[in-house]
Amino acid sequence: MARTRKRPKERKAAARRRRRPGVREGKSPLKQTKQELQRKLAALEQDVETRTAQLRQLIFELSMTEDRERRAVALDLHDHLGQLLSVANVKLAALRAGGAASANALAELSDLLMQAERVVRSLAFQISPPVLYELGLVPALEWLTEEMKTVYGITVTVHDDGKPKPLGEAIRSILFRAARELLINVSKHAKVGTARIDVHRSDGSVEVTISDAGVGFDPAGLSVPSARGGFGLPSVRERLAAIGGEFTIQSVPGDGTVARLRAPFALAPQPPPMFAP
């Protein structure tokens, strides 16, 4: 019996049917490739998060190293150079029994030594105020208002909610230096003679708010070096993030500024070191 020849349309349809299983099989490797890329992307994102946490830990460690060095320098200024100046002043007082000319010269020299002694003590307190480590954050902020008035000419008031704030030295130091940086910015840029600090406890953390009624600015410009605060404010943000805290700032040109520093009482768990020993 002779075979019936298929028409061209039937041959094309049969060919398409034969090819379909192959097409379906071809989708499987593509799907596997897509899944593999998604896994690699997820792993890369996790690696970026880990590296970011490690970099913040390095920033924190550098900050603590700077703080220890400040305290060491402050102690050297106070205990050694300050004492030498005091002794020299006492010796000069004993020499004033000489003639009138020498007495005048010694009096002038004594005044210079007294000025140098005050400068040394002031520098020691600015570098590392003992009150911060001996009495805590709020007393240190109250002491800071005196520096702001004497050195920068602005009147700052501190308002504390009176609740206990058991902060470690590291967190205490970062909050204090951030507040000082913000107040210096107020004195330089806000064109106002007063500022306010509010300190309160909230859900296992402490919040320090620095506000002024000055000229304000556009916070979007903080990433520009010439903007208000220069490179200081981005550094404040990174140091707060390194201890699990947060720095936010709200300002409108012509309507003042409110900056908030929030930090936990305890340090967050730290990631493994970036480089294995």
Legacy VTK file of the C-alpha trace (Angstrom):
# vtk DataFile Version 3.0
C-alpha trace
ASCII
DATASET POLYDATA
POINTS 277 float
0.000 0.000 0.000
1.468 3.271 -1.069
2.227 5.871 1.610
0.182 8.992 1.471
2.404 12.024 1.110
1.788 14.778 3.617
0.976 18.175 2.388
3.440 21.030 3.092
1.219 22.529 5.837
0.975 19.146 7.588
4.753 18.693 7.411
5.314 22.111 9.023
2.818 21.366 11.801
4.511 18.014 12.510
7.904 19.714 12.627
6.590 22.276 15.154
5.240 19.495 17.345
8.610 17.753 17.267
10.397 20.951 18.239
8.165 21.839 21.213
9.688 19.408 23.707
13.115 20.785 22.875
11.928 24.349 23.471
10.512 23.420 26.859
13.750 21.701 27.763
15.656 24.827 26.733
13.844 26.914 29.361
15.205 24.873 32.262
18.876 25.979 31.976
17.709 29.588 31.579
15.659 29.321 34.753
18.582 27.758 36.591
20.871 30.568 35.438
18.377 33.168 36.666
18.119 31.468 40.050
21.890 31.269 40.327
22.211 34.980 39.550
19.596 35.765 42.186
21.517 33.705 44.754
24.755 35.482 43.879
23.045 38.873 44.096
21.632 38.026 47.530
25.074 36.872 48.683
26.642 40.076 47.328
24.080 42.241 49.142
24.768 40.346 52.363
28.498 40.859 51.862
27.981 44.592 51.321
25.941 44.801 54.547
28.645 42.924 56.440
31.417 45.119 55.049
29.418 48.250 55.880
29.009 47.069 59.464
32.724 46.299 59.649
33.635 49.746 58.325
31.409 51.321 60.939
33.163 49.238 63.566
36.500 50.578 62.320
35.145 54.132 62.558
34.036 53.413 66.116
37.430 51.989 67.054
39.203 54.995 65.524
36.913 57.309 67.462
37.714 55.527 70.716
41.441 55.651 69.938
41.175 59.397 69.354
39.321 59.763 72.632
41.990 57.870 74.572
44.689 60.020 72.969
42.791 63.200 73.875
42.569 62.093 77.486
46.272 61.267 77.569
47.229 64.654 76.096
44.871 66.460 78.483
46.432 64.687 81.460
49.934 65.578 80.256
48.977 69.226 79.829
47.381 69.389 83.254
49.782 67.236 85.273
53.098 68.269 83.733
53.096 71.538 81.816
50.420 73.107 84.017
52.314 72.236 87.186
55.597 73.547 85.763
53.955 76.875 84.984
52.540 77.030 88.507
55.938 76.383 90.064
57.589 78.966 87.803
55.007 81.523 88.904
55.736 80.779 92.573
59.482 81.201 91.982
58.928 84.533 90.253
56.845 85.766 93.171
59.793 85.032 95.462
62.127 87.135 93.262
59.993 90.260 93.415
61.930 91.456 96.470
64.582 92.933 94.112
64.776 96.462 92.666
61.892 98.398 91.119
62.902 97.657 87.486
63.320 93.954 88.098
60.091 93.913 90.079
58.183 95.390 87.118
59.747 92.948 84.694
59.020 90.054 87.003
55.424 91.218 87.423
54.933 91.275 83.654
56.510 87.866 83.309
54.334 86.549 86.110
51.219 87.785 84.305
52.323 86.029 81.129
52.874 82.779 83.018
49.440 83.050 84.617
47.870 83.551 81.196
49.778 80.533 79.858
48.599 78.460 82.819
44.945 79.404 82.169
45.333 78.580 78.481
46.831 75.178 79.299
44.005 74.305 81.703
41.420 75.492 79.203
42.974 73.381 76.440
43.083 70.339 78.708
39.370 70.700 79.442
38.499 71.248 75.792
40.472 68.209 74.629
39.033 65.885 77.255
36.780 67.396 79.943
37.175 65.372 83.171
33.567 66.138 84.117
32.397 63.957 81.201
34.032 60.841 82.664
33.591 61.657 86.337
30.029 63.020 86.458
28.353 62.056 83.180
26.897 63.481 79.988
24.463 66.076 81.352
26.986 67.777 83.700
29.468 67.801 80.806
26.905 69.491 78.564
26.273 72.055 81.296
30.015 72.702 81.438
30.009 72.995 77.646
27.572 75.919 77.877
30.279 77.884 79.706
32.769 77.231 76.906
30.200 78.245 74.290
29.582 81.523 76.140
33.244 82.329 76.798
34.815 81.226 73.527
32.002 81.486 70.965
29.725 84.128 72.459
26.438 82.199 72.427
24.174 81.443 75.380
23.181 77.775 75.595
20.678 76.296 78.042
20.452 72.608 78.985
17.115 70.942 79.811
17.268 67.401 81.219
14.257 65.164 81.938
15.921 64.022 85.189
15.755 60.316 84.338
18.848 58.121 84.853
20.946 57.594 81.728
23.474 54.790 82.299
25.760 55.503 79.354
29.134 53.882 78.798
32.218 56.016 78.238
32.265 55.402 74.481
28.667 56.495 73.906
29.040 59.385 76.342
32.085 60.677 74.499
30.534 60.416 71.024
27.358 62.222 72.103
29.298 64.993 73.843
31.608 65.647 70.895
28.701 65.558 68.454
26.804 68.111 70.557
29.882 70.324 70.713
30.308 70.127 66.928
26.677 71.111 66.408
26.896 74.050 68.823
30.045 75.335 67.137
28.152 75.210 63.847
25.365 77.252 65.436
27.863 79.892 66.555
29.438 80.082 63.104
26.437 79.906 60.805
23.071 80.381 62.544
23.491 84.148 63.144
21.794 83.820 66.512
22.977 84.363 70.065
21.162 81.503 71.788
20.701 77.751 71.465
19.042 74.993 73.477
19.957 71.430 74.429
17.270 68.924 75.471
18.250 65.548 76.916
15.731 62.801 77.579
15.537 59.049 77.964
13.349 56.923 75.701
13.049 53.123 75.375
16.574 52.114 76.322
18.197 55.021 74.522
19.068 58.652 75.115
18.201 61.500 72.782
20.037 64.819 72.699
18.360 67.609 70.741
20.176 70.823 69.779
17.913 73.563 68.461
18.266 77.195 67.454
16.052 79.883 65.953
18.681 81.073 63.488
18.741 81.539 59.739
18.457 77.817 58.971
19.779 76.120 55.860
19.025 73.415 53.312
20.019 70.005 54.790
20.494 68.657 51.251
23.683 70.713 51.089
25.382 68.777 53.878
27.131 66.551 51.349
28.841 69.605 49.872
32.083 70.561 51.666
31.325 74.302 51.514
27.895 73.877 53.080
27.131 74.616 56.708
29.156 72.318 58.914
31.638 71.245 56.220
32.733 67.663 56.726
31.820 67.657 60.449
28.155 66.694 60.225
28.598 63.650 57.941
31.218 62.476 60.438
28.681 62.897 63.258
26.225 60.701 61.338
28.794 57.938 60.767
29.968 57.887 64.370
26.412 57.638 65.667
25.670 54.841 63.180
28.788 52.986 64.366
27.322 52.635 67.877
23.815 51.763 66.678
22.552 55.327 67.019
21.078 57.876 64.658
21.609 61.503 63.661
18.845 63.516 62.010
18.651 67.199 61.220
15.677 69.341 60.244
16.067 72.867 58.954
14.385 75.339 56.655
16.104 78.503 55.398
14.904 81.336 57.613
13.265 79.051 60.188
15.969 77.665 62.463
17.435 74.183 62.902
16.718 71.116 65.045
19.365 68.386 65.243
18.725 65.111 67.061
21.293 62.642 68.346
19.996 59.266 69.482
22.162 56.531 70.994
21.485 53.262 72.859
22.642 52.781 76.429
24.596 49.687 75.397
26.676 49.094 72.296
25.149 46.917 69.599
26.784 43.501 68.923
29.856 44.059 66.815
30.621 42.211 63.527
33.710 40.014 63.167
36.956 41.846 62.322
37.367 42.934 58.717
40.748 41.270 58.413
41.521 37.985 60.088
44.651 38.038 62.259
LINES 1 278
277 0 1 2 3 4 5 6 7 8 9 10 11 12 13 14 15 16 17 18 19 20 21 22 23 24 25 26 27 28 29 30 31 32 33 34 35 36 37 38 39 40 41 42 43 44 45 46 47 48 49 50 51 52 53 54 55 56 57 58 59 60 61 62 63 64 65 66 67 68 69 70 71 72 73 74 75 76 77 78 79 80 81 82 83 84 85 86 87 88 89 90 91 92 93 94 95 96 97 98 99 100 101 102 103 104 105 106 107 108 109 110 111 112 113 114 115 116 117 118 119 120 121 122 123 124 125 126 127 128 129 130 131 132 133 134 135 136 137 138 139 140 141 142 143 144 145 146 147 148 149 150 151 152 153 154 155 156 157 158 159 160 161 162 163 164 165 166 167 168 169 170 171 172 173 174 175 176 177 178 179 180 181 182 183 184 185 186 187 188 189 190 191 192 193 194 195 196 197 198 199 200 201 202 203 204 205 206 207 208 209 210 211 212 213 214 215 216 217 218 219 220 221 222 223 224 225 226 227 228 229 230 231 232 233 234 235 236 237 238 239 240 241 242 243 244 245 246 247 248 249 250 251 252 253 254 255 256 257 258 259 260 261 262 263 264 265 266 267 268 269 270 271 272 273 274 275 276
